[in-house]
Amino acid sequence: MTGEYRSRLLIIAGFLCVVLLCAAGIWRYGYQQALNQLEKQGNADLTLAADRLAGQLRRYRELAVFMAEHPVLNRFSEDDGAAAAERVMREAADKTGAFAMYYSDPEGNLLAKTGDDVMPLYDSAYFQRALNGSLGAAHLTYGEVRKRVYIVAAPSFDNAANVIGVLTVLVDLAELEWDWIGGRPVVFFATPEDEVFLSNRSELLFWRAGSGDTGLQPAGGPAGDFRKFRVGRHDIWSMNWGSYLPARALHLMQPVPVIDMTGHALLEVDTARRLALLQASVFALICLVFGAVLLQTTERRRTLARANALLEARVAERTAELSGTNRALRHEVAERQEAEAALKKAQAELVQAGKLSALGQMSAGISHELNQPLMAIQQFADNGLAFLHRGKSDQAGENLSRITQLAARAARIIRNLRAFARNESEPMGKVDLVKVITSAVELTEARLRRDAVALDWRAEDYDGPVFAWGGEVRLAQVFVNLINNAADAMSTAGEKRISIRINPGPRLSATIRDTGPGIADPEKIFEPFYSTKEVTGEEGMGLGLSISYGLVQSFGGAIQGRNCADGGAIFTVELEHWHEEQAA
């Protein structure tokens, strides 16, 4: 067992001991708090039981006082009316539930009674108290069965306020107990001699309710299965006397001087113990869960620390190797950047070369296009001079107007050539697609006329400009390449026609269709140096469509070529519409 493992076990054992001690403290505190609440409830129940008993007995005290002054009993002393007195007493006993009623003279001689049993009266303390003009009361047992009765003795006075008789009322306490037998909590009332005289548990009658350590004892002798202990300021009785009595109970006492007894209550504490145990268990569970999480976190951190140390060691071992590899990579990155820059430069030069190649193919037609207006300008100028010498200014003005038109046409051709041949790096922006295609058509017009190619394109078919996102010069180069390729493809065709259309739908596109033999291999049409023509000084090198493909992709568009079902090929250039947010 390693020292680290041993120290970890000690820490866990110490934590468990602390948790157990704290849980025990919480259990004791919760138990005492529950007993406090139980004590409040028990005192209220005991007071209610004492008040109820006192109220029931007070009714018979009032009965004795009232009946002692009854006129029939007063006349009884004068005219010897025993039968009438017994009848009145019997009716009162039947209505109130009194066990028996006696009426006697001051010497204790019985004059009238209800019931069969007669108790000695004269020598009793309650009878002597009644002879003195006060109300006498007592509780006692008599007979072999120890019948429990409550006795009230009330004096009867004549007109001179002299005691002429005593009315004694006997109450059977068993009848009073009948309404609250079996109720909760366990309640019993003990005499000053600590004898249980009244109870809602009949098995406790005549037991001894000692106030010291003896506690509650059966009538036959000391209880063998009884323990008494204290929890704080509370008396707890532990006993095993059947299912009608709690095995563990809180004992409460309360004097009841009205009936000269002491009230006792026994309240079951199992609920309080369970509540305290639940509180302690919840605390212990929370602490154990927290401890388990803390232990797991600590172990995880320790494992991560060890793994981190091992990883750092491995990283240190690999650092030297990676440093050399990193230097080699930086050198390779620098070489690749240089190669990329050279590639971009070569691509730009290739684009420019493509333009010059296209110009070379169109040079003869362009020369013819420029030569015609220049010769016409010379001819119109000579004629205009002759008209001026003759004084015909109107004819001279017409010739000058024609010269202006021809000069504008030549200037437009030269301007398109200069824009097409310029090595531009213009930013992308708003481009009028109609204007771009018209410019490309003008640049290739001479070549198409020379090769007898009919062109189907009318700029006036579109209401105003159609704006696309791209570069004007580079987009014109794309359409020049496509028109020239279409013308080349139809060199041996019987019908030579090129149709150009713009579709300004959600996805802006332009199509160039020819009536040639179609595309031999559509999959390779945009690959560099792919060509079906012989590579000579006059023909291309198979870069026109590849350059066009790259230019359209740089605008965020796409270009594709396919064969038509009725012959010929069609190329579609898809572009993005120009939006205001693109300009921002």
GIDA-V574634 format. One record per residue. N is the residue number from 1. RES is the residue in one small letter. NEAR is the number of other ideal C-beta (glycine too) atoms within 10 Angstrom. D_FIRST is the distance of its C-alpha to the first C-alpha in Angstrom with 1 decimal. Layout:
N;RES;NEAR;D_FIRST / N;RES;NEAR;D_FIRST
This chain:
1;m;6;0.0 / 2;t;7;3.8 / 3;g;7;6.7 / 4;e;8;8.4 / 5;y;9;6.5 / 6;r;10;6.7 / 7;s;10;10.2 / 8;r;15;11.1 / 9;l;10;10.7 / 10;l;10;12.7 / 11;i;13;15.2 / 12;i;12;15.7 / 13;a;10;16.2 / 14;g;10;18.6 / 15;f;16;20.5 / 16;l;14;21.0 / 17;c;10;22.4 / 18;v;12;24.7 / 19;v;18;25.9 / 20;l;13;26.7 / 21;l;10;28.5 / 22;c;14;30.5 / 23;a;20;31.3 / 24;a;12;32.6 / 25;g;12;34.7 / 26;i;18;36.1 / 27;w;20;36.9 / 28;r;14;38.8 / 29;y;14;40.6 / 30;g;19;41.6 / 31;y;22;42.6 / 32;q;15;44.9 / 33;q;15;46.4 / 34;a;19;47.1 / 35;l;22;48.7 / 36;n;14;50.9 / 37;q;11;52.2 / 38;l;20;52.7 / 39;e;16;54.6 / 40;k;10;56.9 / 41;q;15;57.7 / 42;g;21;58.1 / 43;n;16;60.5 / 44;a;11;62.6 / 45;d;17;62.8 / 46;l;21;63.7 / 47;t;14;66.4 / 48;l;11;67.7 / 49;a;22;68.0 / 50;a;21;69.7 / 51;d;12;72.1 / 52;r;14;72.9 / 53;l;23;73.6 / 54;a;15;75.7 / 55;g;10;77.6 / 56;q;17;78.5 / 57;l;18;79.7 / 58;r;13;81.6 / 59;r;12;83.7 / 60;y;21;85.0 / 61;r;18;85.7 / 62;e;13;87.9 / 63;l;22;89.5 / 64;a;25;90.5 / 65;v;16;92.0 / 66;f;12;93.9 / 67;m;23;95.2 / 68;a;25;96.3 / 69;e;13;98.9 / 70;h;17;100.1 / 71;p;8;104.0 / 72;v;16;104.1 / 73;l;22;102.1 / 74;n;18;104.4 / 75;r;13;107.6 / 76;f;24;106.0 / 77;s;16;106.6 / 78;e;9;110.2 / 79;d;7;111.6 / 80;d;10;109.2 / 81;g;18;107.7 / 82;a;12;104.8 / 83;a;10;104.8 / 84;a;14;104.6 / 85;a;25;101.8 / 86;e;18;99.7 / 87;r;14;100.2 / 88;v;21;99.0 / 89;m;25;96.0 / 90;r;16;95.1 / 91;e;11;95.3 / 92;a;19;93.0 / 93;a;19;90.5 / 94;d;10;90.5 / 95;k;9;89.9 / 96;t;15;87.2 / 97;g;14;85.4 / 98;a;24;86.2 / 99;f;20;85.7 / 100;a;20;89.0 / 101;m;25;91.5 / 102;y;24;93.8 / 103;y;26;96.8 / 104;s;21;98.2 / 105;d;16;100.6 / 106;p;16;99.7 / 107;e;8;100.0 / 108;g;16;97.3 / 109;n;10;99.8 / 110;l;13;98.6 / 111;l;18;101.2 / 112;a;23;99.4 / 113;k;19;96.0 / 114;t;21;94.0 / 115;g;14;91.9 / 116;d;6;92.3 / 117;d;13;90.2 / 118;v;11;91.5 / 119;m;16;89.3 / 120;p;9;90.8 / 121;l;20;91.5 / 122;y;14;93.4 / 123;d;8;91.0 / 124;s;18;88.0 / 125;a;11;86.7 / 126;y;20;87.0 / 127;f;24;90.6 / 128;q;16;91.6 / 129;r;17;90.0 / 130;a;28;92.1 / 131;l;17;95.2 / 132;n;10;94.5 / 133;g;11;94.7 / 134;s;13;91.0 / 135;l;16;88.7 / 136;g;21;86.8 / 137;a;22;83.5 / 138;a;15;81.2 / 139;h;19;78.6 / 140;l;16;78.7 / 141;t;14;78.6 / 142;y;14;81.4 / 143;g;9;82.2 / 144;e;5;80.3 / 145;v;7;78.0 / 146;r;11;77.3 / 147;k;15;78.6 / 148;r;19;77.3 / 149;v;20;80.0 / 150;y;23;80.5 / 151;i;24;84.0 / 152;v;26;86.0 / 153;a;26;89.4 / 154;a;24;91.9 / 155;p;25;95.3 / 156;s;23;98.6 / 157;f;14;101.2 / 158;d;12;105.0 / 159;n;7;107.0 / 160;a;6;107.0 / 161;a;8;103.1 / 162;n;11;103.1 / 163;v;16;100.5 / 164;i;18;102.5 / 165;g;24;99.6 / 166;v;27;95.8 / 167;l;27;94.1 / 168;t;24;90.8 / 169;v;28;88.4 / 170;l;22;85.6 / 171;v;25;82.6 / 172;d;16;80.4 / 173;l;21;76.8 / 174;a;15;75.5 / 175;e;12;77.5 / 176;l;18;75.9 / 177;e;17;72.3 / 178;w;10;73.0 / 179;d;10;72.4 / 180;w;15;68.9 / 181;i;11;67.6 / 182;g;9;64.0 / 183;g;12;63.5 / 184;r;13;60.4 / 185;p;19;59.2 / 186;v;20;60.0 / 187;v;27;62.8 / 188;f;22;64.8 / 189;f;24;67.4 / 190;a;24;67.8 / 191;t;16;70.8 / 192;p;8;70.9 / 193;e;8;70.2 / 194;d;16;66.8 / 195;e;16;68.1 / 196;v;22;67.2 / 197;f;21;70.6 / 198;l;24;69.8 / 199;s;21;66.8 / 200;n;19;65.9 / 201;r;20;64.0 / 202;s;11;66.7 / 203;e;12;64.2 / 204;l;23;63.7 / 205;l;19;67.4 / 206;f;14;68.3 / 207;w;21;64.6 / 208;r;18;63.9 / 209;a;23;62.1 / 210;g;14;61.1 / 211;s;11;60.0 / 212;g;7;57.7 / 213;d;9;54.5 / 214;t;14;56.5 / 215;g;19;56.6 / 216;l;24;58.4 / 217;q;17;59.8 / 218;p;15;61.8 / 219;a;12;65.5 / 220;g;8;65.1 / 221;g;8;62.6 / 222;p;11;59.1 / 223;a;17;56.5 / 224;g;8;53.6 / 225;d;9;51.2 / 226;f;17;51.5 / 227;r;13;49.1 / 228;k;16;49.8 / 229;f;10;47.3 / 230;r;8;47.3 / 231;v;14;45.3 / 232;g;12;46.4 / 233;r;9;50.2 / 234;h;18;50.4 / 235;d;14;51.2 / 236;i;17;49.3 / 237;w;19;50.7 / 238;s;15;48.7 / 239;m;18;51.0 / 240;n;12;51.3 / 241;w;17;55.1 / 242;g;9;55.5 / 243;s;6;55.1 / 244;y;12;57.8 / 245;l;17;55.9 / 246;p;19;52.6 / 247;a;15;49.6 / 248;r;16;48.4 / 249;a;23;51.0 / 250;l;23;51.9 / 251;h;18;55.0 / 252;l;21;57.7 / 253;m;14;61.0 / 254;q;16;64.3 / 255;p;10;67.6 / 256;v;18;70.7 / 257;p;8;73.7 / 258;v;15;76.3 / 259;i;20;75.8 / 260;d;13;74.5 / 261;m;22;71.1 / 262;t;20;67.4 / 263;g;21;65.6 / 264;h;21;62.0 / 265;a;25;59.7 / 266;l;23;56.4 / 267;l;23;54.3 / 268;e;17;51.4 / 269;v;23;48.1 / 270;d;11;46.0 / 271;t;11;46.6 / 272;a;23;45.6 / 273;r;16;42.3 / 274;r;11;41.6 / 275;l;16;42.4 / 276;a;21;40.1 / 277;l;15;37.3 / 278;l;12;37.9 / 279;q;18;37.7 / 280;a;21;34.5 / 281;s;13;33.0 / 282;v;12;34.1 / 283;f;17;32.6 / 284;a;18;29.2 / 285;l;12;29.4 / 286;i;11;30.3 / 287;c;17;27.5 / 288;l;14;24.9 / 289;v;10;26.4 / 290;f;12;26.5 / 291;g;16;22.9 / 292;a;10;21.9 / 293;v;10;24.1 / 294;l;11;22.8 / 295;l;14;19.2 / 296;q;10;20.4 / 297;t;10;22.4 / 298;t;12;19.7 / 299;e;11;17.4 / 300;r;10;20.6 / 301;r;11;21.5 / 302;r;12;18.1 / 303;t;10;18.6 / 304;l;11;22.2 / 305;a;10;21.5 / 306;r;10;19.3 / 307;a;10;22.1 / 308;n;12;24.7 / 309;a;10;23.4 / 310;l;10;23.4 / 311;l;11;26.8 / 312;e;10;28.2 / 313;a;10;27.3 / 314;r;10;29.0 / 315;v;11;31.9 / 316;a;9;32.3 / 317;e;9;32.6 / 318;r;11;35.1 / 319;t;10;37.1 / 320;a;9;39.1 / 321;e;9;40.0 / 322;l;11;40.9 / 323;s;10;43.0 / 324;g;9;45.3 / 325;t;11;45.5 / 326;n;11;46.3 / 327;r;10;49.1 / 328;a;10;50.5 / 329;l;11;50.4 / 330;r;10;52.2 / 331;h;10;54.8 / 332;e;10;55.2 / 333;v;10;55.5 / 334;a;10;58.2 / 335;e;10;60.0 / 336;r;11;59.8 / 337;q;10;61.1 / 338;e;10;64.0 / 339;a;10;64.6 / 340;e;10;64.5 / 341;a;10;67.1 / 342;a;10;69.2 / 343;l;12;69.0 / 344;k;10;70.1 / 345;k;10;72.9 / 346;a;11;73.9 / 347;q;12;73.8 / 348;a;13;76.0 / 349;e;11;78.4 / 350;l;16;78.4 / 351;v;19;79.4 / 352;q;16;82.1 / 353;a;14;83.2 / 354;g;22;83.4 / 355;k;22;85.7 / 356;l;14;87.9 / 357;s;18;88.0 / 358;a;23;89.1 / 359;l;15;91.7 / 360;g;12;92.9 / 361;q;20;93.5 / 362;m;22;95.3 / 363;s;14;97.2 / 364;a;12;100.5 / 365;g;18;100.7 / 366;i;20;99.8 / 367;s;11;102.5 / 368;h;13;105.0 / 369;e;19;104.0 / 370;l;16;104.6 / 371;n;11;107.8 / 372;q;14;109.5 / 373;p;19;109.3 / 374;l;12;110.2 / 375;m;11;113.3 / 376;a;16;114.2 / 377;i;19;113.8 / 378;q;11;116.2 / 379;q;14;118.7 / 380;f;20;118.6 / 381;a;14;119.0 / 382;d;11;122.1 / 383;n;16;123.6 / 384;g;20;122.9 / 385;l;12;124.6 / 386;a;13;127.6 / 387;f;18;127.7 / 388;l;14;127.7 / 389;h;8;130.7 / 390;r;10;132.6 / 391;g;7;131.7 / 392;k;13;129.6 / 393;s;11;126.7 / 394;d;7;125.5 / 395;q;14;124.8 / 396;a;18;123.3 / 397;g;13;120.9 / 398;e;15;119.8 / 399;n;20;119.0 / 400;l;13;117.0 / 401;s;11;114.9 / 402;r;18;114.2 / 403;i;19;113.3 / 404;t;12;110.8 / 405;q;13;109.2 / 406;l;18;108.9 / 407;a;13;107.4 / 408;a;11;104.8 / 409;r;17;103.9 / 410;a;18;103.5 / 411;a;11;101.4 / 412;r;12;99.1 / 413;i;18;98.7 / 414;i;12;97.9 / 415;r;12;95.5 / 416;n;19;93.5 / 417;l;17;93.4 / 418;r;9;92.1 / 419;a;15;89.4 / 420;f;20;88.4 / 421;a;15;88.3 / 422;r;12;86.5 / 423;n;11;82.9 / 424;e;17;81.4 / 425;s;8;78.0 / 426;e;11;79.1 / 427;p;6;76.5 / 428;m;18;76.5 / 429;g;13;78.4 / 430;k;15;81.2 / 431;v;23;83.4 / 432;d;17;86.5 / 433;l;25;86.0 / 434;v;22;89.8 / 435;k;15;90.7 / 436;v;24;88.3 / 437;i;25;89.6 / 438;t;18;93.2 / 439;s;22;92.5 / 440;a;25;91.0 / 441;v;19;94.1 / 442;e;17;96.4 / 443;l;26;94.6 / 444;t;27;95.0 / 445;e;18;98.4 / 446;a;20;100.4 / 447;r;23;98.2 / 448;l;20;98.4 / 449;r;14;102.2 / 450;r;13;102.6 / 451;d;14;100.7 / 452;a;8;102.5 / 453;v;22;99.4 / 454;a;12;100.0 / 455;l;18;97.6 / 456;d;10;96.9 / 457;w;17;95.6 / 458;r;10;97.1 / 459;a;13;95.4 / 460;e;6;97.8 / 461;d;9;96.3 / 462;y;15;93.4 / 463;d;8;93.9 / 464;g;7;92.8 / 465;p;14;89.8 / 466;v;21;86.5 / 467;f;19;83.7 / 468;a;27;80.6 / 469;w;20;77.6 / 470;g;26;77.9 / 471;g;20;79.8 / 472;e;20;83.6 / 473;v;19;84.3 / 474;r;23;81.3 / 475;l;27;82.1 / 476;a;23;85.8 / 477;q;27;84.6 / 478;v;29;82.7 / 479;f;24;85.9 / 480;v;28;88.1 / 481;n;27;85.8 / 482;l;25;85.9 / 483;i;27;89.7 / 484;n;21;90.3 / 485;n;23;88.0 / 486;a;27;89.9 / 487;a;21;93.2 / 488;d;19;92.0 / 489;a;21;90.8 / 490;m;22;94.4 / 491;s;11;96.3 / 492;t;8;97.6 / 493;a;15;97.6 / 494;g;6;100.9 / 495;e;12;100.1 / 496;k;20;98.3 / 497;r;16;96.9 / 498;i;24;93.9 / 499;s;16;93.0 / 500;i;21;90.8 / 501;r;17;89.5 / 502;i;20;87.1 / 503;n;13;85.1 / 504;p;16;84.2 / 505;g;8;82.0 / 506;p;6;78.5 / 507;r;12;77.4 / 508;l;20;80.0 / 509;s;19;81.2 / 510;a;26;84.2 / 511;t;15;85.4 / 512;i;24;87.5 / 513;r;18;89.1 / 514;d;27;91.4 / 515;t;22;93.6 / 516;g;23;92.3 / 517;p;15;90.8 / 518;g;16;87.3 / 519;i;18;84.0 / 520;a;10;83.1 / 521;d;9;79.3 / 522;p;13;78.2 / 523;e;8;74.5 / 524;k;10;75.3 / 525;i;22;78.0 / 526;f;17;75.9 / 527;e;13;74.2 / 528;p;14;75.4 / 529;f;10;78.2 / 530;y;16;78.9 / 531;s;18;82.6 / 532;t;12;85.3 / 533;k;14;87.9 / 534;e;7;88.9 / 535;v;11;87.4 / 536;t;8;90.4 / 537;g;5;91.6 / 538;e;9;93.0 / 539;e;13;90.2 / 540;g;21;86.7 / 541;m;16;83.4 / 542;g;17;81.6 / 543;l;18;79.8 / 544;g;22;81.8 / 545;l;23;79.9 / 546;s;19;76.5 / 547;i;24;77.4 / 548;s;25;78.6 / 549;y;20;75.4 / 550;g;17;73.3 / 551;l;22;75.7 / 552;v;21;75.6 / 553;q;11;71.8 / 554;s;12;71.8 / 555;f;20;73.7 / 556;g;13;71.1 / 557;g;21;73.5 / 558;a;14;73.9 / 559;i;22;76.6 / 560;q;15;77.2 / 561;g;18;80.0 / 562;r;13;81.2 / 563;n;15;84.3 / 564;c;12;86.7 / 565;a;6;87.8 / 566;d;6;91.5 / 567;g;13;91.0 / 568;g;22;89.9 / 569;a;22;86.7 / 570;i;18;85.4 / 571;f;24;82.9 / 572;t;16;81.1 / 573;v;26;79.8 / 574;e;18;77.6 / 575;l;25;77.1 / 576;e;15;75.7 / 577;h;15;78.1 / 578;w;20;78.4 / 579;h;11;77.1 / 580;e;7;77.5 / 581;e;5;73.7 / 582;q;13;73.5 / 583;a;9;76.0 / 584;a;5;74.0
